């Protein structure tokens, strides 16, 4: 059965955004253990650095489990590809002061957009799409509010989710 309408938020995000209501919660939603998964071994150096940076933040928000390893790995790998493509474009820009590496000649001598621009844009779009899943973009964060009263649960009927 295909669910219609907007994508459902996980309960933890509903609790953080203040939209958790009993009739909106799935009482059978799986509650994986909050744990820091190991980074996938295939991550590039830049992707691994991003993993190490961001996993600390996600753990502080209790938004990580072993189930999130693949999605976070995809985000980090997209970040690594974006970083590599931007670095390559910057090196080309140093040698090309006119188009800053954005335009190149193909084998026929025609001017075309540098393929690195497309690779950069694709990796950046992937990165932002994955980042939204974890609340890592400003617009995604604007829908999330922390517990400003020292961490007290605003939904005491759901204390087990804040343990």
N, C-alpha and C positions, 0 to 999 in steps of 0.2 A: 504494500500500500504506500503510495506516494503522499507525503504531507504537503499541503498547499499553504501558501502564505509565506511570510518572512521566516528566515532561518531562526530556529529556537536558540535562545541563549542558554548556556549552562547555568545551573542553579547558583553556583558560586558568584557568577557575574550578576545574576539577578539580585542576590543578597547585597553585593557591593553597590549596585546602581539604585537600590531602594525600590525595585519593582517586584520583589518577591511577595506573592500573595498565595495563600493556601490553594486557591482554585487554579493558579497558574503553575504550580509546582508538580513535578512528576514524582509521586511517592516511590516509584520503582527505579528512579534514575540511579545508575551505578555511581558509587562514591569511591573512586580509586584512592589509594593511599597517597598522601602528599609526600613525594619523594623526588630527589634530584636524580634523573636518569643519567646514565653514562652517555657521553657524546658519541655519535657514530664515528667509526674509525676512518671513513672516507672523506671527512671534511677537509677542505683546503686549510692552509695556515690562517688566512684571513677569516674563514668561516669558523674555525675552531676558536679564534680569539673572540669573535662575536658570541659564540656559544658560552664561553667562560664569562663574558661580561653580562649577558642577558639572563642567564639561568639564575644568577644570584638575585636579580630583581624579581623574577617570576616566583622563586621560592619564598621570598619575603611576602609576596601577595598570596601565597598558598595556591598558586595556579599551575603547579607542575605535578606530573605523575609519570610513571613509566609509559603510559599510553600516549603521552604528548611528545615522546622522543622523535618520532618520524616527522611530525609537523614542525617542531622546532628545528630539527635538522634541515628540513627543506627551506625554512626561513633563513637559517644561517648560511646554507650553501648559496641561496640566491643573493644574500649579502656579499658573500665571497666573490661570486661572479660579477656582481655590480662593481665591487671594489677593484677587481682586476681589470675590467673593461675601462673604468674611469682612469685608472693608473696608466693604461696603455694609451688612451686618448690624450692624457696630459703630456706624455712623452712625445707623441706626434705633434701636439700643439707647440712644443718648444722648438721644433724644426720648421713649422709652417705658421708663420706669423699672419698670413693673409686669411686662411680659413680655419686656423687653429686645429687642423686635423679633421674637421667635420666633413670636408669634401676631398675626394681622392679621384685619381684617374683610373679607369678600368683598362683592360688589355687593348681595347679599341681606341683608347685615348679620350673617351668621353668622361666628363665630370659626373660623379655620382656621390650620393651620401656615403660616407664611410660606413662599412658594415658594423664597425664597433659601436656606432651610435645606436643602431637597432638592437645589438646585443645588450648595450647598457640600458636602454629603455625597457627591454623585455625583463631583464634581471631586476630592475628597479620596480617594475609593476608587480612581479612575482613577490618580491620582498615585502612590498606594502600590503599585498593581499594576505600573505601569511601573518604579517605583523598585526593586522587587524584582528585576527583570530585570538591573539594573546593580549589584546588591549594595548598595543605598543605604539599606536598613532595618536596624535592629539585629539582627533575626532572620536576615536574609540574610547580614549581616556575620559573625554568630557561626559561620557555616559556612565562612568564609574566614579563612585565617591567612597573614600575610605571611611573608617569608623572614627570620626573626629573626636568623640568623647572618650578618648583613652582606650579604645578597643572594645567598649561595651557592645554587646550584641543588640542591634536595633530590633531584632526579631527573637525575643526570648523563647518563643515556642519552638525555635529551631536551634537551641543551644548546642546540640550535638554537631552541628556543622561548623561551629566556631571553636571546637575543642582543639 
